Amino acid sequence: MRSTLLLLLLTLPFVAKTQHLKSTPVLYTSAELKDCYRIIKDDSVILYYDTNYILTPPQCASIRRHTRLTADGDFKGQVLDYWMDTGHLAMRLQYENARSNGLIEQFHANGAMELRGQLVAGNPTGEWRYWYDNAQLRQVVQFSPDGHLRIESYWDSTGTQRVANGNGSWEGTLASSYTTLPGGKVKRNTNNLIFQGEIVNGVPNGQWQSLQRHNRKPFTIENFVEGKFRSGRLATKPVYGNAALTAPRMVFALESPSKFADIFDIGLSCETRQHFEQQQKLMAGLRFPTNPLSLPEYAAKLRRSLARYSGQPWYQRLPSETVVRCELDSAGNIKEATSSDVALRSVVLEAVKAMPHWTPATYQSNYVAGGFIVLVFNKSGNVLVELRTMATTPSAAGAPAEEHRQGYPTNLGGRP
């Protein structure tokens, strides 16, 4: 009986923190809360996380947290995190009144120190130091009492100092952004950008750019004066709309890693994670079709070609959305084109002949089925064009071949 009451006392507030995540999307399954923790004794528990501090079952966890919980389901006292595969300490910190306070230390999986700093009510304060996994110092920063960040020193991965006494060039990731969901739940958004630019007196100054993490292609170009955003634009002009930024994509801030665990997010099931990992391995060898023109440029040229037929009845009868699917052969020529609109299909094929030649999709340097999809939208007589490329990963481990798409969607009334 006592153990049952303790279980309820311990888990009900914890469940309340995470019950918003119980609904499972159709295409994948979420982990269950009961599989993501283990009660040791009384109020002592072990929680299991992935590297992003999202709760996950121990079979696919990277980190385990040894902690105590209050009756409200908050952390209390000393918290110790360990890497599951090596047993090395991953993080050490203290909680008071449901907030992290005092010294925080985080460690790489090989046991080397990753960061050390001080927290006040969960917020970084004073000097923080960061290291690479080879024990080389990466940066020294200062957090003012009101939370403002100042970069004091920075060394790149080769050991070359790039910022000294608050001046120089810096590159790295910054704090995550957060979205408040209905009901007050806060969701952390994945940060897939790397930022680089000049630091003057510890803050951004001059032109900065953000790079997409997976391919390091420029995403935005932004201008700062003494840490304040002045102007910016998208690095690639969209087919429709304005490339100018009215607000910065770069928020010059860093956060404590303890904040991630405080959100109590529940992740995917181990089966779903395994599926995604397999897909990532396949995607690493996949190359989508390419063209000398960017997808927005190609779509813009197609739109101009279509506009020549604006007086034709078929053009004026275009529905709100029409798709032309063009499959490429191993030489990059269109081997098959399909569409519900025969006239539109013919015009697109004729326009493509006069445009730069395509390089077909490959997987591990071998040709695979792929091509591009032309999406034509008729918005009250205003005809717009978007482009997606497609490529097929081969079947693996008994799974069927799967088509993947990528492209540059624009803001067309909330389209994804």
N, C-alpha and C positions, 0 to 999 in steps of 0.2 A: 504494500500500500504506500509506504513512504517513498519507495523508488518511483512509483507511478506519479505521485504528487510532485516529486522533484523533476520528473521528466516533463510534466505539464508546465511547471513553473519555469523551467529552463527554455522549453521550446515554443510555447505559445507566443511570447513577444517576438521571438526570432522569426516565427512563421509570419507574424503580422508585418514584419519588415520586408518579407519576400513574397507574399502571397500574390502580389500583382503580376508576378512572373509565371504563374501556374498555367496560364493559357499557352497552348502549344501550337505554333504555326503548322500549316498543313505539310510543308515540304521537309521539316525536320522536327526532331523531338528534343525537348528540354530535359535536363537532369531533374531528379526529384530531390527536394530538400533533405529528406530523410537519409539519402545516400551520400550526402556531402559533409556529414559531421559524425563524430563519435563521442559519446559521453564517457569520461574517464572516472570521475567521482564527484558527487555533489554538483558544484557549479563549474567544475573543470571539464573542458571539452577540447577536442581536436577538430579543426576545420580544414577542408581541403580546397586548394585553389589551383587555377592555371597560372601562367606567368603574368597575366594581367589582373590577378587577384579577383577573378570571377569564380564563384563556388562551382565545384565540379566533383564527381565521384573520385575516390582515391585511385581507381584503376587507371585513370588518365590524368591525374593531378601532377603538378610540378612542385607544389609547395604545400606543406602542412603547418598549420598554426596551432600552437599550444597556448591556451588562454583560459581565463575565467570569464563568466558572463554574469551580469547583474540580473535581478528579477525582471528588468525591462528589456533584457536581451542585448545590452551594451557590453563592450569590452571593459575589463577593469584590471588594474594592477599591471604586472609585467607581462608582456606578450613576446613570445619567441616563435619565429618562423624558421623552418628548415627546408632545404632542398631535398626532394624525395629521392632523387637518384644518387646523391653523394652523401647525404646526411649533414652537409655543412650548414652552418647558420646562414639564413637568408635575410632576416631582419630582426632587430631588437629595439623595443620601445616600451613606454609606460603610458597607462591610461588613468586619468583622474576625472571623475564626474562625467563619464562617457566621452571625454575628449583626450586626444593624445597630447602629452606634455613632457617636456624635458628632452634628454638626448635621444636621437634616433640614429641607428646605424643600419645600413643595408649592404649586403655582400653579394658578389657574383657567385655563380654556381661552383666555381673552382675554389671558393673560400676567400678570394681577394676582396678587400674593401671596395664598395661601390660609391657610397656617400656617407657623410657624417654631418649632422647639424642639430639645431635646437628647435623645438616646437613649443608654441604657447597656444593652448586651446585649439590644437590641430593645425595651426598656421605656422609656416617657416618664419624664423626670426634670426637675426645676426648672421654670422659667417657660416656658409655651407661649403663643403669640399666634395668633389666628385673625382673618381678614378676610373681608368680603363681596367679591363680584366687582367692586364699584365702588370698591375700595380702602379702604372704610370699616372701621374696626376693629370686630370683632364681639365678641370676648371675650379676657380674659387669665385664665389658670388656672395653678395651681401643682400639681406632682406631688411628693409627698414621696418620700424614698429607698425607702420600703416600698410605694410605688405609690398611695397614697391621693390622691384628687382634691380640690382646693379651688378654687371659683369666686371669683376676685378682682373681676372687672369684667365687665359684659355690656351691649351695646347692641343694641336691636332693629333691624330693617331700615330704620326711618325715621331712625335716628341718635339716638334717645332712649336715654339711659343708664338701664338698669333695675336693675343691680347695681353698687354702689360699695362699696369696702372690705369686700367679702365679704358684703354685706347687700342684699336687694332681691328682685325677682321674675325668674325665669329661664325660658326656653323653648328647647328644642332636642332633638336626637337624642343618644343615648348609645351606648356600646360595643355591638357585636354580641354575641350569645350563641353558644356553640360546643357541638357535640355530638361525642363521641368514638365513632366507628363501630367495628364489629368489625375487628380487625387493627391498631387504634391510630390509624387515620386520623382527623384532626380536620376536621369540617365546619362552616363558618360559616353561621349561620342568618340569613336576611334580617330586618332590623329595620324593621318597618312602623309603629312608634309614635313619636309626638312627646310629650315630657314637659314639664310646666309646673308651677311651684310656687314657694314662698318659699325663699330662701336666707338662712341666718343663720350668721354666722361661716364662710362658705364652703361650707356643707353643707346638704342639705335639712332643713327644719324645718316642721312643721305639715302641712296637707293638700296632697297632690300628685295630679295626675291624668294619665293617659296618654290620648292621642287617636289615633285611627286616621288614618294619614297621608293616605289618599285622600279622606276626607270630613270629617276633624276631629271625628268623633263620639267622645264619651268612651268609653273602654274599661275603665279601672280607676280607682278612687279609693283612694289610699293615704296613710297617716299616718306621719310620721317625727318623731323627737325627737333633735336633735343628730346627724342623719345616720343614725340607726338606725331600721329598720322596726319599727313597733308594731302596725299593723293595716291591713286593706284589704279591698276588696270589688270585685266586678265592677260596672260602672256600670249594666248591664242584668241584672236578675235572671233566671237561667235558668229554663226551665219546670220542670226537675227538678234536684234537687241544691241545694247551698249556694252562695250568691254570695260568701261570705267567702273571703279569701285567707289561706293559712297561710304564704306566702312572698311577697316583693315581686316584682312584674313589672319594677319599675325597679331596675336595678343602676347605682348612681351611679359611673360610670367612663367614661373616654375611652381610645381606643387609638391607636397609631400607624398611619397608612395603610400603612406598609411591611409591617405584619403580614399584610395581605391577600395580597400577592404571594408571601409566604413559604410559603403553603399549597399553591401549585401546582395550583389547581383548573382543570380543563378544562371549557369551556362548551359551548354548543350550536353546531351547524353554522350557517353563514350563512343557509342556506335556512330552517332552523327559526326563527332569529331574525327573519328577514324576515316569516315567517308570523305570529309572535307580535306583531310591530310592527303589521302590518295589523289583527290582531284588536284590539289596544289602541286603534287609531284608530276602529274600528267601535264598540267598547265605550264610548268617550268620548261617543258620541251616543245611547247606549242607556239608557233609564230603565225599570227593572223595575216591575211593578205595586205599588201602595202601598195601605195601609189605615190608617185612623185608629188602629187598634190595632197595636202592634208584633207581629212574627211570634210571639215567645214568648207574648204575651198572647192572640193569636188562637188559637194551638194549645191553650192552657190552657182557653179557653172551649169549644172543640170537644171537648176531653177530658171536660169536665163534662157536655156534652150527650150524649156517647156513654155515659157512666156511668149515665144514666137507664135504659138498656136492658140493664144488666148481668145481669138475670134471663132475658133472651131466649136461646133456643138458639143463634141465629146469633152472638151476642156471645160466648158461652162457647166456640164452635168457631173463633173467630178464629185464623188461623195466626200464626206468629212475626212476619210482616211483611206488610202489605197496603197497596196504594197506591190512592189516589183522585186522579185527574188532572182538574182543573177548568180549562177554557179560557174566557177572558173575551172578550166582544165589545167593540166600540168604546165602548159606554156603561158598561162595567164590570160587566155582567151575565154570569152563567154561560151560555154558549151550548152547551157540551157537557161532560159529565162521564163518565168511564169508570173502571171498576174491575172486578176479577175477582170481587168480592163485591157482589152486587146489593143485599142488605139494607144493607150498610155505605154504599154509594153513596147510597141513598135517605135514610138518616139524616143523612149529611153535608150533602146538598143542602137538607134541611129545616132543619138547624141554621144553615146559611149565610144563609138568608133572614132570620133574626132578628138577624143580626150586621151591623156597619157595612159600608157599601158600598165596593166596590173602585174604584180608579182604574186603568185598563188600562195596559199597556206601550206605550211610544212609542220611536221612533227619529227623532232630529232633529225632535221635536215632532209626528211623524205616528204614528198608530196602527199597531202591529205585533202579530202573533200572540203570545199569552202567557197567563199565568194563574198558578195556584198548584197545588202538589202536596201532598196530605195523606198523611203516612206514619203508619200505625197499627202499633204494635208490641205484641205480646202476650208478656210475659215472665213465664211461669209464673202467668198469671191477672192480672198487673198490666198494664193496658192504658195505653200511653203514646202521645203524639201529637207529631209534629214537622211543621213546615211549610217548604216551599221555594217561592220565586217563580221564574217562568220567563219569558223573553222571547226573541224571535228577531231576530237581525241579518239584514239583507237580503243577498242574494247580491252578491258584489263580485269583480271581476277573474276572472270565470269560475268562482269558487268557489260552492258551493251555500249557501243560507240555513242558518244554524246556530242551534240552540237553546242558550241559556245559563241557568244556574240559580244562585240564591243563597239563603242561608238561615242559620239559627242552629242548627247541630247541637249536640246535648248529648252527655254522656258515657253512651252506651248500649252498654256492652260493647265499646268500641273502634271504634264506627262513625265514618267520616270526617266 
